């Protein structure tokens, strides 16, 4: 929502930033405060759909800081969740929790 801020915007100076939708994230997402502060520009944001399609790269090292600003596009949330679970299963990491 407009005005929300859960993390210090200075982290955006050193992070790779992925969003579900550039316009939505830059106005109501976590990235909005970094954009207002001039730390981050819309051109620094990568839509997660581009990563899923293979048109954008993900992390390049274990030291890289990655932020995903999800503003609530349900279909993308499901696609990202499915991808993360499949990667965790491949790597044999994580814990399955019954809810």
Secondary structure, DSSP 8 states (H G I E B T S, - for coil): -TT---S-GGGGGSEEEEES-HHHHHHHSTTHHHHHTTS--GGGEEEHHHHHTTSS----STT-EEEEE----HHHHHHHHHHHHHHHHHHT-S-----
